Each structure stands twice: as structure tokens, then as C-alpha cells.
Amino acid sequence: MAYVITRLCQRAAECVEVCPSDAIHSVEDDPEWATYYINPEECIECGSCEAACPHEAIFHEDDVPDEYQGDIQKNADFYTTGPGA
């Protein structure tokens, strides 16, 4: 996984709009998954999403602050056992 969208996400769609590989997904009607997620299989690690995020909610996996480390697993779960699977 290259980039992670943390719980700081406020669903501003700038990240989705700039992603050249269309790797960012969401579920509109499910409050448990009400944020954006980056598919680690589709992400090309360009960093466009991180630069575009107005809420500074996106980090490279290696740079996710300690208080948001759980969001790395939640992002992975979205694509393995959640609605993105």
C-alpha cells in the first residue's frame, strides 16, 4: 500500500479528481465506510492525492502519524473484507 487516507478525510473530492489511476473509491450510503480509500493494487504512488487534499488527510503509508496507524488496516480491509472487496 502506498498512500492511506486517514480519518481526517472530510470527503472533499479533490483527491479523486487528480488520481491518474482511478485508485480512490468510496461507498456513499454506508456510514461505517464513509470516507475515501486508496486501492493498494491500483495506486501508482504518484502523490497527487496527498498534494490535492485540502484537509491533509492523506499520507504515504510510511509517514502516517501514530494516532492514525489504525487507518492503514481499515484501508486494507476496505479492499479485502469490506465493500471494496
N, C-alpha and C positions, 0 to 999 in steps of 0.2 A: 504494500500500500504506500502510495507516495504522499498524497495530501489528505488531510482529515478536516471535515467541517465539524466544529465543536458546538456545544450547546449555546454558545454566544450567538449563533445564527438567528437572524430575525427575518429570514426568508426574503431578503432583497434579492432579486433575480439576476443581479449583475454577474455573478459567478457563472450561472447557467448560460448567459448570453455570450460570454467570452470563451467558454470551453471549446477548443477546436476538435476535441474527440467525442463530444457529447457524453461525457462520463458522469455527469451530475444528474441525479434523479431525486424524486420525492414522491410522497403519497399525500394527496390533497385532503382526503377525508378520514385519515386515521390519526387521532391525536397522539398516540404513542410514538409515531414515526414522523411527527410534524416538523421536519427540518429537511435540509438537503443532504444528500450523501454522495460520496465520490466512489465510483466503481474502481477498485484497485486493478482490475483486469483491463480496463479501458483507459485509465489515466496515463498520459504520456509525460507527466512530470514537468510540464512547461511553466507552471507557476502563475499562469494568467488568472486563475480563480483567486489565488491569495492576494494578488495585486488589486483585483477589482472589488474585493469585499469591503463594503463601507463600515462593517462592524468589527473588522479584524478578527473574524471567527474562524479563519482557515489557516492551518499551519502545515508545514511539512511534518510527516509523522515523527521524525527525529526531534522536532522543535516544539511539540505540543507541551504546553505548561503542565506541571504536575497535577494541578487541580482539574484538568480536563483529560487526563490519561484514560479514563473510562470511556471517553467518546471514541477512542481508537477502536475498541472492541465493538461498541454499538454500531459504528460504521461498517465494520466487517460483518456483523450479524445481519445487517440490513440485506446483504447480498448472499448470505449463506442460509439463514433460517427465517429471515423476515420477508417483508413484501417484495423485496427486490430479487429474491432467490428464484 
